[in-house]
Amino acid sequence: MIDPRVVRGVVGVAGLLAVAEAAGRAGLMDTRIMPLASTVVARAAGLAADGEFLQDVSATLGVWAAGLVVAILLAVPVGVLLGSLPRVEAAVRPLIEFLRPIPSVALIPLVALIAASDARVKVTVIVYAACWPVLVNTMYGLHDVDPVAKDTLRAFGFGRLAVLLRVALPSAAPFVLTGVRLAASVALVVAVSAELLAGGAGGIGVYIIKAGSGYRVDLMVAAAVWAGLIGLAVNALLVRAERVLFRWHAARAGVAA
């Protein structure tokens, strides 16, 4: 059965495209600056068979995946540590709140002076941006663990590590996956932004730069549409995984609501 929310989303997008198409054909928008919606859709469909563009997509996904994996490997253990040790978290929290709002793309010039390659620059800024959602959600997940469950295990003689592995981490897992889902979207945005600012041998951002240098606005917008579609697909997959793996958490949230 098709999810009604998906149907509503498709109808909304179709309505927006129809309005944009009508506005362009009526002369309300300059099609030299913003091409017709039908033109953009046609160009986006054509890019699916463009080998050069597919290589750029592969390059973007490569740095995106590398940065996201490194961010998860760093942020989850640190989040578990801080979430398990309140005094350490209280000491580190001001530093986190200071660093977290700094835009990762603003660090590109500094990272470029340190890193030896464009790929390292992109992965580094992606890691920086993607760490925060995973870190914060991991910490909040550990704060949300039922204290009665932890006290029960301690009463039966289980130590701190056993309580963490048997109760805290399983309970916090849905929050961690939510953080990963948010980080995946952030990482993709930063990956394309880093390509636009730092350039490189390939990537969706590099393709957009090349299209812009040739005044191909239709290809620029079509490539941006593909970036949005990839982000939408990744988010949908992670939402699906979250629902399948943690049905019990969704049920508990529904009861609490």
N, C-alpha and C positions, 0 to 999 in steps of 0.2 A: 504493500500500500504506500502510495506517495505521501510524503509528509506535507500537510497543508502549508507549513511555513515555507517549504521549497516552492510550492505553487505560487504563493503570494510574492516571494522574491522574484521569481521569473516574470510574473505579471508586472511587478514594479519596474524591473529593468526594461522590459519590452515597452512599457508606457513611457519611460524616460527617453528611450531611443526614438520612439515615434514623435515625441514632442521636439527633440533636438532636430530630427529630420525635417519636420514641418517648419521649424523656425529657420533652418538653413535655406530651404526652398522658397520661403516667403521673403527672404532677404533681410531677416532680422539679425542674422549673424553673417559676418564676412567669412565666406568659405575658404578664402586664402589663408586666414588665420586659424579657423576651426573648421575642418572638413566636414562634409555631411556624414551623419551617422552611418548611412549605408556604405559610404566609401571606406570609413574606418573598419567596419565589420568585414568588408570584402578584403581589405589589406591584411587584417588580422588572420583571416582564413588562409590567405595566400602565404603568410609567414610560416604556417604549419608545415609547408612543403619546401621552405627555403633552407637549404643546407647550412648556409652561413649563419642565419639567425638561430638555427637549432644548436649550432656549436656555441654561440653566445649564451643561449639558455643553459646549456650544459656547464659552461664556465661559471655562470652565476650560481647555479645549483651546487657546484663543487665547493666554492668558497662559503656559500650559505651553510651547507651541511657540515663542513669542517669547523666553522665557527660555532655552530649550534652544539655540536658534539662536545667540543672543548669547554664551552660554557656550562653544559650540563655536568660534565665531569668535575669542574671546579666548584660550581655553585651548590650542588646538592650536598657534598660533604661539609662545606663551610656552613650551609644552612642548617644541617643536622647538628653540627657542633654548637652554633650559636643558639639554636632553638632548645638544645638540651642543657645549656649552661647559662641561666639568666644573668648572672653577674658579668660574664664575658660579653653577652649580647648588649647589656646596658653600657659597657665601656666602649664597644665598637659601634653602637647605633649612631652616634653623632657623625662618625666618619662615613658611614653608609649613606646617611641622609645628605651629607655634603657632596659626595661623589655621584650619587644616583642621578641628580638632575642635569649633570654636565652632558651636553649632546655629544654622542660618540663621533659624529662627523667633524666636530670642532677639533678633535684630537688628531685628525688625519695628517696635518703638516708636521706635528711633533712625532707621530709614529713613523712617518716617511723618513725622518732624519735618522731614526734608530733601526728600522727594519731594512733588510737588504733587497726585498723584492716587493712588487705590487701585490702579489698574492698574500704575503705576510701582513702587509698594511691592512688589506681588506679583512683578513681573518681576525686580526687583532682588534679592530674597531667593532667587528661583529661580536666577538667574545665579550668585549666590554659592555655593549648594549644589551646582549642577550642574558648576561649573568644576573642582572637585577631582578627580572620577573621570577626566575627560578629560585634565586636566593630568598627573596621576600616570601614567596608562596611556601617554600619549604619551612621557613621559620614559623609562619602562621599555622601551617599544618601541624607542626609539633606542639604549638600552643593550644591547638584545638583537641588534643588527645584527651579522652575521658580519664580524669584523675582516679575515678573509682577502679577502672581496669588496671591502671598502674599500681595502685595500692594493693589490689587483690593479688597480683603477681608477687609483689614484695612480701606480702604476708605469707606466701607459700615458699619463701626463701630464694626467689629469683633475684639476681644482682642487677645492677644498672644496665649492663650490656644486654642481658637477656630481656629486660623490659623494653629496651630500645628496639631490639630486633623482633620481638614477638607482638608488641602492642603499638609502640610509637610510630615506627616506620610504616607498617601496614595502614594505620589510621591516617598518616600524613600523605600517603601515596597519591590519593586523588588531587590534593592540593599541589603536589609536585608536578603532576601531569598537566594541571591547569597552567602552572607556571611555564612549563615547556611549550604548551600551545601558544601562550602569549609571546614567549621568547621567539618562537618560530616566525611569527608575523613580523616582529621587530627586526629579527635578523635579516629577513628578506628585504625589508625597506632599507636597512642600513647597507646591505650588499649592493643594491642598485644605486643608492646614493653615493657610496664610496666609488663605484665605477664611474659615475658622472663627474665626481670631483677629482679622483686620482687617476682616472683613465686605466690603461692596461692593455693587454693583448686581446682581450675579449670579454664579453659579458653583455647583458641587456642594456646596462647603462652606456657602455661603449657603443653599442649599436645605435642607441638614441642620439649620441653625440655625432656619429657619422651621418645619420639621417638628417640631423639638424644642419650640419655643415653643407649638405646638398639641398637645403630648403625643402625637404620632403616631410612636411608636417604630418601628412597622413600616415607615413611609416613611423614617425615618432609616437603619435597617439596609439597606433596599432601595437607597437612594442610595449607601451605602457599598459595597454589593455591586457596583454599577455602576462605581464608582471602581476597585475591584479588577479587574473584567473588562476595563476599558479599559487598565489597566496590564499585564495579562496579554497582551492583544492586541498592544500596542506592543512588548513584549518578544519575543513570538513572531515578529513581523515582522522585528525587527532580528536575531534569531537566524537566521532564514531567510536574510536578506540576507548575514549573515556567512558562512554555509555556502556560499552561491552564489558570492559574490565572492572568497572566500579559501579555496577547496578545497585549494589547495596548502599553506596553513598548517596546516589540520586534518590533512592527510596527514603533514606533517613532524612535527607534535606526536605523532601516533600512532606514528610510527617511533621518535621519541625516547623515548616511554613504553615 
